């Protein structure tokens, strides 16, 4: 059920012609990332070379985008879900679904060191998150302060491009993505924003009653255990 819903949302033209996997200029970095992506999930041990090929091929086909770190966290859950359902088409479904996910989070990825548009987008999204939190609870106006705003910006830049897969466990990531890729959802990106807002609202007392340093540290520590409040 999950795989079919994800396909319908991300790669409705499946099945695709067989994809020839190639090596690319980012292979060394991809290889380094393979072992630290869901490293506790032994299931991936037999599939990391295939995922290496998918990510390499993606970087070659999308030459202007290449391979930014974080892309690995988008590919792994896709491949896991599709392989469990249809091993023969898992590579192609993962590749084309990855294309769809990247279109959602692309504005958050800088294309090069001189690309300032990504940072501007990140700041805009951080303001969006803060405003929605404030609308739910005006006491959270503290998030607009110069002391707190950089933390919200860092959250957006570090975990939104992976759609939270670098924070949550694999199984929790799948639950979150079920929400993001829900047929009833009109905007995947708005769902990604909503998850961040929900997490902050649930932990709002940290920001209201603790120093900024302590609240930031505790929030980052507890976020990975908060999947239920994000759904």
HELIX and SHEET records of a PDB file:
HELIX    1   1 UNK A    2  UNK A   10  1                                   9    
HELIX    2   2 UNK A   27  UNK A   34  1                                   8    
HELIX    3   3 UNK A   42  UNK A   46  5                                   5    
HELIX    4   4 UNK A   48  UNK A   61  1                                  14    
HELIX    5   5 UNK A   71  UNK A   85  1                                  15    
HELIX    6   6 UNK A   87  UNK A   89  5                                   3    
HELIX    7   7 UNK A   90  UNK A  105  1                                  16    
HELIX    8   8 UNK A  106  UNK A  108  5                                   3    
HELIX    9   9 UNK A  117  UNK A  136  1                                  20    
HELIX   10  10 UNK A  138  UNK A  144  5                                   7    
HELIX   11  11 UNK A  146  UNK A  155  1                                  10    
HELIX   12  12 UNK A  156  UNK A  160  3                                   5    
HELIX   13  13 UNK A  170  UNK A  180  1                                  11    
HELIX   14  14 UNK A  188  UNK A  202  1                                  15    
HELIX   15  15 UNK A  204  UNK A  209  1                                   6    
HELIX   16  16 UNK A  212  UNK A  223  1                                  12    
HELIX   17  17 UNK A  227  UNK A  230  1                                   4    
END                                                                             
